[in-house]
Amino acid sequence: MAPGKSGSSMVKFSSLSSANRDDMNLIESEDGEIGEEINGGRAHLEFRFPPSSTNNDTSSHQSNDKEEPSEQRRKRSQRWRVRALLIILACIIITVLLLVWHFYNLQHFLEIRDKYRKVAKFNAETRYMSVLDKQGNLAAEFLLDSKGAVSGDLQYMHACNEPSETSSCLHWAHKNTSLSLTAFGFGDEDDIDKMHCIKVEWKMQSTTTPVDCVDLTVAPDDKVVWFGAHNYITYPHANMDSCDDPMLQYIPGGFSVKNPFGTILQNKGGSVIEPMWISSTGVVIKASTHHAVRVSEQVCKNGTNPQICLSSAPDDSHQSLHHDNDGFHMDYMVCVGDSLHAAHQETIEHFIKPLSQKHTVPEYFQDMTNDGAYFEGDVEKSIIGSIKPSDLPSTLHSQCSWLVEKPLWNIIIHDNDFATPSIEAHLQSLRKFGGTVHLSDIAQVYDKLGDFVLRNDVEVSMDNFTSVAKKSGFKIMLPFTPFVNYDTKHFNKAAMSGYLIFDEDQSVPSLTRLTTHEKTLFPGVIDLTNENASSWFINEITNFNTRAPVDYFHMFYGQSTWIPNHYRLSRPLHNPGHFSTLYADVAFKIGRCTVTDVAYDSQIRHQFVLLSPSQSMKETVSSALAAGLGGYPFFIPTFPCPLHEALKHMRPEAVQNGFIRWIQLVAFFPVMHIPWDYNTMINAGMNVDELTEMIQKYTDLRNSTTVHGIFEKAFLEAETNSTKPVLTPMWMAPNALNQRTNADEKQRILLLDDQFMIGTDLCVAPILEMDATKRDIYLPPGIWKDILTSQSFDIKYSKWIKNYKAEIGNIPVFVRV
């Protein structure tokens, strides 16, 4: 716009001819500028012409205009060729990198699939294995060979089975090591993918073995809880002070056993043990019982990396268990189910009690099942291992009703108290209850260990005891052991017939060491891998039963830790724990109601198992829940501490209250096991009349129409539905973990280990502290009524009742209305 001119706009142009101006309807302004009339106003278009030039300059310019396009094309072509070369080179480099990455992944990153989807990823370099759920999310993370036992580069890998994508086998030249990862999915017509599993199997020729660990904190839910069939709440409960939990044999034990040379034999211990763990997110870890497994549960106070680690050793590292020397072998599986309940049900059905299942597992998963195959080199299963529930003449509840419906009295009679009047006084207060009297002191019962003759001398008269007990209306249970002491009449016969466990040279019987309250014994151990030895042992007990008025037997000392050091078995075992399994087989043959004190890989037989003593009543409940979780629903509790020992450290009133709480607790266990040390209680000033009143009250409650019917139904379900315990944890209650349950509430329910259900209709919240008279109670959805106080609760979703009162004579027991 020209200076001083307002209300107009001017757009400036370069040169235009006059003709062009006329064509564009341009006009000249008063000041000589050229513009165009626009919308009634004037838009000034200003033209600036280049300075005049000579003809030569014009000709030169026109010549350059002709040459310029050709030069530009040449330069432009050169630039495009360079760019194309660079692009091609970049593509080649990227392709090479992708190929390198692809082949690197082929060598180091594996994807394992079942027939439905990807179930795991494995990094062969870092040896991390990520187990995935149905949605492809991380369910659990394992570090394989966490201690670096396998060194060197991966040599090669290939498919282990068909179809090829379901398995991978990896090989290292170092110590001829191989690792196989195999996947399988379980399902039926209704649900094609109930649970998927991956089997991990190591083999190597070495005494330094891989240690595989799972991080217990890696889960989709940060409130994850891990359960075990030995330690019920494995995580997050701190179950030890030290974070350095050694790798120990995962077999039945529970005693500080010494061999004749004084060596302490260490193991995880416990009467009931199963190498299985399950998380609240539905992840299951189960080690094969076909090979010895060593376990470290590193869950400690103030620990920052809680984990479970598995390993093994070629010599079984328990003692010198002679077997085929095929090197180290360890296998376990990791499964993921839709939920905690579904994962537990599928694991019990397919792997823990496989002989009663409707479905089958593929051949390459068979060694993950508790199938009764105990012996190395055997294809066939053991005879007892093939027993099915349908082969049994009747249910455990009906065949052993006397044990279930009436108390089992653990009678403590001290030496010199076996005169008839003393025994009568001891049993007098118990006559109205009836039941079974059980003498558990081996030294009192038998003249010599293994001679099958009752003891009768100046201090002890077993004839008097059995006679008075029978006349008083009791049934009798006596203990037996797999031991034959060297000074008995049967020792030479058993040794000459090869019925005992021999040393490694098979020259002489190998002796174990047993310490009683009176003396130390060195007996031989019956070789239960020898079928002739087992038959001889069963026949001797049967013959003894024809001479003595015994109704039931309790098989003591079946733990594998009693096997002598440096031994050779008639038939090598896969796993030293299977000595306990064979012992349970013998007990089963002796009688359906025979009680054992061990349970390992023997769930299919549905036997009574005596739990190891716990340090408290709460631990007793926890052990009971763990036993049920591992597939052993028919257990018998053991009083945490002998009465005479408790009275040394506590007031008689406190022991009295604790005894009452024990009576209330075991009234709702499969067997009502009560210790009875009459003379000790009288001498300590305990109120025996009050105790018998409580026993009467709770035996009546146990045998009431409502409770008895619930118990009978729970027993039947536990036998016919192999996944259902008699005592179930609260998270198994119907709708306990419903959609309205938030993460904190869910974890609180999962961590309940002092409350339980019987079936689906009876909720028991025992008082587990001696002087306590109230406790917090959780009730799942439903209408509940306190049997003893008649209080009712209508629970829509779930409810916590704070400080629920329970005076010393009452226990909170709720029945579903």
KEBA-327925 format. One record per residue (C-alpha): residue in one letter; x negated, y, z negated. Coordinates in steps of 0.2 Angstrom, whole numbers, plus 5000, padded with zeros to 4 digits. Example, Ala and Ser with C-alpha at 12.3 -4.5 7.8 and 13.67 -1.06 7.14 Angstrom:
2
A493849784961
S493249954964
This chain:
817
M500050005000
A499450175005
P498950294990
G500450404985
K501750294994
S503050214982
G504450104986
S503650015000
S502549865002
M501149835014
V500349675019
K498649695028
F498249595044
S496649585054
S496649635072
L498249625083
S498549695100
S499849825104
A500849695114
N500749585098
R501349725088
D502849755099
D503249575099
M503249575080
N504449735079
L503049835070
I503150025068
E501850155065
S502050255049
E501850435048
D500050415041
G499550305056
E499850145048
I500850005056
G502349925046
E503949825048
E505649875043
I506149745030
N507949755021
G508149935023
G506449975016
R504749985024
A503449855022
H501849915028
L500749795037
E498949865038
F497749805051
R495849815050
F494949795066
P493149735067
P491849855073
S491649865092
S490349755099
T489349745115
N489749635130
N488149525126
D488749495108
T490449445114
S489749325126
S488549245113
H489949235101
Q491049145114
S489649025118
N489448985099
D491248955098
K491148825111
E489548735103
E490148745085
P491448605085
S490248475093
E488948515079
Q490248505065
R490848335072
R489048265072
K488748325054
R490448265048
S490148095056
Q488448085047
R489348125030
W490647995033
R489347865037
V488447895021
R490047895011
A490547735019
L488947655015
L489047714997
I490847644995
I490347475003
L488847474991
A489947514976
C491147374981
I489747254983
I489147304965
I490847294958
T491147124966
V489547054960
L489947114942
L491647044943
L490946874949
V489646884935
W490946924922
H492046794929
F490746654928
Y490246724911
N492046704905
L492046534913
Q490546484903
H491046574886
F492846614886
L494146474886
E496046484886
I496846324880
R498646294885
D500046174880
K501346124893
Y502246284889
R501046434886
K499346484881
V499046434863
A497246484859
K495746574865
F493946524861
N492346624863
A490946494866
E489546624862
T490246704846
R491246544842
Y492746634837
M494446544840
S496046644841
V497646544838
L499146624846
D501046614842
K502446594855
Q502346784859
G500446774863
N500046874847
L498646824835
A499246704822
A497546644815
E495746674818
F494346534815
L492546554815
L491846384821
D490146334815
S490046484804
K488346424797
G487546404814
A487146224813
V487246204832
S485846304840
G485446334859
D486446384874
L488046294879
Q487546154891
Y489146114900
M490946094898
H492446004906
A494245954904
C494445814891
N496245764895
E497545774909
P498245904912
S496545984912
E497146154906
T497746084889
S495946034884
S494146084885
C492545994880
L490946084876
H489246004875
W487646074868
A485945974870
H485546024852
K485845864842
N486945794855
T488345904849
S490145904857
L491646014853
S493345974860
L494846084859
T496546004864
A498346084864
F500046004863
G501746064861
F503145984851
G505046004856
D506645914861
E508145944872
D508746074860
D507146174857
I505746134870
D504446224859
K504746204840
M502846204836
H501246204846
C499546134840
I497746144844
K496546004839
V494746044835
E493545894835
W491645904832
K490445764835
M488545774832
Q487045664828
S486445764813
T486545784794
T486745964795
T488545984800
P489646134807
V490646224794
D492346294801
C493146434792
V494846524794
D495146704788
L496646694777
T496946884779
V497146874798
A499046864801
P500446954810
D501046994792
D499947084780
K500947004765
V500446834771
V500446694758
W499546524760
F500146364752
G499146204749
A499646024744
H498346034730
N498246214725
Y500046264728
I499746454730
T498046454738
Y498146634743
P498246774737
H498146704719
A496346704713
N496046524708
M494246544702
D493046664695
S491646624707
C491646664725
D490446524728
D491546374730
P490446224735
M490946114749
L491645954740
Q492545794745
Y494345824747
I494945664739
P495845604723
G494845634707
G495045744693
F493845664681
S492045694676
V491445524682
K489745464680
N488945314689
P487845194679
F486345304683
G487145464675
T487445554692
I489045654691
L490145624706
Q490945784711
N492545804721
K494045924723
G495045814710
G496845794706
S497945644707
V498945704722
I497945784736
E498245804755
P497045904766
M498446024772
W498746214771
I500246314777
S500546504778
S502046604776
T501946654795
G502046474800
V500246424803
V499746244798
I498046174795
K497845994793
A496245894792
S496245714799
T496145584785
H495245464798
H493645554793
A492945614776
V493245804775
R492345924763
V493246084759
S492846254751
E494346364746
Q493446534744
V494846634736
C494146714721
K494346864710
N493747024718
G493346924734
T493347024750
N493446884763
P494646744757
Q494446594768
I494646404769
C493146314776
L493046134782
S491646014785
S491045834783
A489445734783
P488945574792
D488645474776
D490245544768
S489145634755
H490245564741
Q489145414738
S488345294750
L489945234758
H489245104771
H490045124788
D489745124806
N488345254809
D489145354823
G488545514817
F489545664810
H491345674815
M492645804809
D494345844817
Y495745944811
M497246034819
V497946204819
C499846224822
V501046374824
G502846354821
D504346474822
S504346494803
L503646434787
H505046314784
A505046254803
A503146224803
H503246124786
Q504646014793
E503845974809
T502145944801
I502845814789
E503945734802
H502545714815
F500945694805
I501245664786
K502645534788
P502445484806
L503145304804
S504845374800
Q504845504814
K506045514829
H504745594840
T502945534845
V501345624847
P500145594862
E498745474860
Y497445604858
F498345674843
Q498645504834
D497045514823
M497845674815
T499345564808
N499345474792
D499645314801
G498945184789
A497345154800
Y496045144786
F494645034793
E493345084805
G493344994821
D495144944819
V496444974832
E497844894822
K498644984806
S498544904789
I500044794785
I500744904771
G500345054782
S501744994794
I503144994781
K504645094786
P506045164774
S507245054784
D506244894778
L506544944759
P507944844750
S508644994742
T508345174737
L507045224724
H508445304714
S509545144713
Q508145014711
C507245114698
S508745194690
W508145154672
L506645264675
V507645404683
E509045414671
K508245384654
P506645454646
L504945384649
W504145384632
N502245404632
I501945314615
I500445354605
I500145224591
H498545234582
D497545084577
N498044994561
D499845054564
F500444904574
A501244814560
T503044784563
P503744904550
S502645044557
I503145014575
E505045014570
A504845174561
H503945244576
L505345194588
Q506845224576
S507145404581
L507145354600
R508345214600
K509845314604
F509045374620
G508445204626
G507245224641
T505545154644
V504045144631
H502345164639
L500645124631
S499345214641
D497745174631
I496945024640
A495844984625
Q497344954615
V498344854627
Y497044724633
D495844614624
K494544634638
L494644744653
G495144634668
D495544474658
F497444504659
V497644454641
L498544564628
R497544624613
N498044544596
D496844574582
V496744644564
E496944824571
V498144804586
S499544684589
M500244704606
D501444554603
N502244654588
F502444804599
T503244724614
S504344614602
V505044774592
A505144874608
K506244744617
K507344714601
S507644904600
G508244904618
F506744984627
K505944924643
I504044914643
M502744994655
L500944944653
P499345004662
F498244904674
T496544954682
P495644884697
F494144844685
V493444674679
N492244694665
Y490644594666
D491044504649
T492744434655
K493144264661
H493744324678
F492044424682
N491044274688
K492544204698
A492844374706
A490944394710
M490744224717
S492244244728
G491644404735
Y493144504727
L492044644719
I491144784727
F489344734730
D487744844731
E487044894748
D486044724749
Q487644624745
S486644534732
V487444584715
P489144674711
S488944854709
L489644924692
T490545084688
R490545164671
L492145194661
T492145274644
T493545254632
H493845324615
E493045174607
K491545124618
T490745134636
L491144994648
F490244944664
P491544844674
G491544784692
V492744854704
I493944754715
D493544774733
L495244824740
T494644824758
N494544634756
E496344564758
N495944404748
A495344514734
S496944614734
S498044454735
W497044384720
F497244544710
I499144544714
N499344364709
E498444384693
I499644534688
T501144424693
N500544284683
F500244394668
N502044464670
T502744294668
R501844274651
A502144454644
P503844544643
V503344694655
D504644784666
Y503544904674
F501644934678
H500645094679
M499145074690
F497745174682
Y496045234689
G496445224707
Q495345374711
S493945344724
T492745424712
W492745264702
I491845174716
P490045134711
N488545214718
H487645134732
Y488945004737
R489544904752
L491344864755
S491944714764
R492744824778
P492044994780
L493245134778
H493545294788
N493645394772
P493245354754
G494945434750
H495745274758
F495145174743
S496545264733
T497745234748
L497345044747
Y497645054728
A499345124731
D499744984743
V499344854730
A500444954718
F501844944731
K501644754733
I501744734714
G503344814712
R504444964720
C504445054703
T502545034699
V501845204695
T500145254702
D499045394697
V498445434714
A499245484730
Y498245504746
D498845464764
S500245364756
Q501845464758
I502745334768
R502945214753
H504045334742
Q503145284725
F503145364708
V501545464706
L500845524689
L500245704690
S498545744682
P498645844666
S498746034669
Q498146174657
S499846244655
M501646204659
K501646334673
E500246234681
T501346084679
V502746164689
S501446224702
S500746054704
A502445984706
L502846104720
A501146064729
A501545874728
G503245904736
L502446014749
G501245874753
G502545744755
Y502645664738
P504345704730
F504345574717
F503145624704
I502945604685
P502345754675
T500945734661
F501045844645
P499645974647
C498745924630
P498845784618
L499845834603
H498445794591
E497345904601
A498546044602
L498846044583
K497046074580
H497046244588
M498846304586
R500146324572
P501446184571
E502846304574
A502046354591
V501746174595
Q503546134591
N504146274602
G503046214616
F503646034614
I505546104616
R505046194631
W504246044638
I505845934635
Q506846074644
L505746074659
V505545884662
A507445864660
F507445924678
F505945824685
P506145664694
V505645574678
M505845644661
H504145604654
I503945644635
P502445614624
W502945534607
D501545534593
Y502745514578
N501445494564
T500445654570
M502045754571
I502645704554
N500945734546
A500845904554
G502545954547
M503445964564
N505345954564
V505645794572
D507545804569
E507545964579
L506545884593
T507745734594
E509245854595
M508445944610
I508145774618
Q509945724616
K510545894623
Y509545884639
T509745704642
D511545734641
L511445884653
R510345774665
N511645634665
S513145754667
T514245734682
T513645894690
V511745874687
H511745684690
G512645704707
I511445834713
F509945734707
E510545574716
K510845674732
A509145754731
F508345584729
L509245514744
E508845664755
A506945644750
E506945464755
T508045474771
N507545654776
S505645634775
T505345824775
K506445864760
P505645864742
V506645834726
L506045994719
T505946134732
P505146304731
M506346454730
W505846504748
M506746344754
A508346394747
P509646434760
N509546614766
A508246654753
L507246734767
N508646824776
Q508446964788
R508847094775
T507247034765
N505847164767
A504047114767
D503747154748
E505247064743
K504846914754
Q503046904747
R503746904729
I504946764733
L503546664741
L502446684726
L503646614714
D502846454707
D503746454690
Q505546424697
F506246294708
M507746214716
I508446044715
G509246014732
T510246164738
D511446184723
L510446184707
C509146324702
V508046304687
A507046444679
P506146364664
I505346454650
L503546404651
E502746504637
M502946434619
D503646594611
A504546674625
T506446694624
K506746794641
R506046794659
D506446874676
I507446764687
Y507746764706
L509346704713
P509646674732
P511246714740
G512846624733
I513946614718
W512946554703
K513446494686
D512346474671
I512746294665
L512346334647
T513046504645
S514446504658
Q513846674665
S514246694683
F513346794697
D514046834714
I512446864725
K512746934743
Y510946934748
S509746904734
K509446964717
W508146984703
I508846974685
K507647064673
N507346994656
Y508646864656
K508846794639
A508446614634
E508346574616
I507346424611
G508746304613
N509146354631
I508446354648
P509146454662
V509946334674
F511146394688
V512346284698
R513046344714
V514946364713
